[in-house]
Amino acid sequence: MKTIKNVLKLLAFFVVVISILLLADYVAKRFYLSGFWHTLLATLGLAPFALAYLWLDTRQLLASNRLRPGQKGRVVGVRVVASLITAAGVFLALGNNLGIYPSFPYAGSLVLIAGVMFLAFAGNA
């Protein structure tokens, strides 16, 4: 049941992310924005949502009585590591799209997906 709930939360997260990306794409096309501004708009739209989701979910988990006494620090540590992996994926994606620090194609997307999956499935430790 816990895994199904995590999968549904992850699915809802991706639905909101896709909606934000489509909105950023619409605004970029409507106002003839360049690739730099399009990427920046999408990133600025996603960052507050992702941080709010992480903060609220961690707060809810820590408030619940499902964790053993010594497990709270581990949960916070795992979530911090997952957040850093996700942030690294965002910076890799921005670097590839903007040409600031290019790496191999889809590096940012792969690291971003790995960070979100790690957060969703290992975040409850």
C-alpha positions in Angstrom: 0.0 0.0 0.0 2.9 2.4 0.9 4.5 1.8 -2.6 1.2 2.4 -4.4 0.8 5.7 -2.4 4.3 6.7 -3.4 3.7 5.9 -7.0 0.5 8.0 -7.0 2.3 10.9 -5.4 5.0 10.7 -7.9 2.5 10.5 -10.7 0.7 13.6 -9.4 4.1 15.4 -9.1 4.8 14.6 -12.7 1.4 15.8 -13.9 2.0 19.2 -12.2 5.6 19.3 -13.6 4.3 18.6 -17.1 1.6 21.3 -16.7 4.2 23.9 -15.6 6.5 22.9 -18.5 3.6 23.2 -21.0 2.7 26.6 -19.6 6.3 27.8 -19.9 6.4 26.6 -23.5 3.1 28.4 -24.3 4.4 31.7 -22.7 7.7 31.3 -24.6 6.0 30.8 -27.9 3.5 33.6 -27.3 6.1 36.2 -26.5 8.8 34.9 -28.8 11.3 34.1 -26.0 14.7 32.6 -26.8 15.8 29.2 -25.5 17.6 30.8 -22.6 14.5 32.6 -21.3 12.3 29.6 -22.0 14.6 27.4 -19.9 14.8 30.0 -17.2 11.1 30.4 -17.1 10.5 26.6 -16.8 13.1 26.3 -14.0 11.8 29.2 -12.0 8.3 27.8 -12.4 9.3 24.3 -11.2 11.7 25.2 -8.3 9.2 26.6 -5.8 6.7 23.8 -6.5 9.4 21.1 -6.0 10.7 22.7 -2.8 7.2 23.1 -1.4 6.4 19.5 -2.2 9.6 18.3 -0.5 9.1 20.5 2.6 5.4 19.5 3.1 6.0 15.8 2.5 9.0 15.7 4.9 7.0 17.6 7.5 4.1 15.2 7.2 6.4 12.2 7.5 8.2 13.6 10.6 4.9 14.4 12.2 3.5 10.9 11.7 4.2 8.2 14.2 5.4 5.7 11.6 9.1 6.4 12.3 11.2 4.8 15.0 13.0 7.2 17.4 16.4 7.0 15.7 15.0 7.0 12.2 14.1 10.7 11.8 17.6 11.9 11.3 18.2 9.2 8.6 15.0 10.3 6.8 16.0 13.9 6.7 19.5 12.9 5.6 18.2 10.8 2.7 15.9 13.5 1.6 18.7 16.1 1.6 20.9 13.8 -0.5 18.0 13.2 -2.9 17.4 16.9 -3.1 21.0 17.6 -3.9 20.9 14.9 -6.7 17.8 16.6 -8.1 19.3 20.0 -7.9 22.4 18.7 -9.7 20.1 17.4 -12.5 18.5 20.8 -12.8 21.9 22.5 -13.1 23.1 19.9 -15.7 19.9 20.4 -17.7 20.3 24.2 -17.6 24.0 23.9 -18.5 23.2 21.7 -21.5 20.3 23.9 -22.7 22.1 27.2 -22.2 25.5 26.0 -23.4 27.2 27.2 -20.2 28.7 23.8 -19.3 27.6 21.2 -21.8 27.8 17.5 -21.0 26.5 14.5 -22.8 22.9 14.7 -24.2 20.1 14.2 -21.6 22.5 14.2 -18.7 20.4 16.6 -16.7 17.2 14.7 -17.4 18.7 11.4 -16.3 20.1 12.8 -13.1 16.9 14.7 -12.4 14.8 11.6 -12.8 17.2 9.6 -10.6 17.0 12.2 -7.9 13.2 12.3 -8.0 12.9 8.5 -8.0 15.4 8.3 -5.1 13.3 10.9 -3.2 10.1 9.1 -3.9 11.1 5.5 -3.1 14.0 6.0 -0.5 12.7 9.1 1.1 10.8 7.3 3.8 13.9 5.3 4.6 
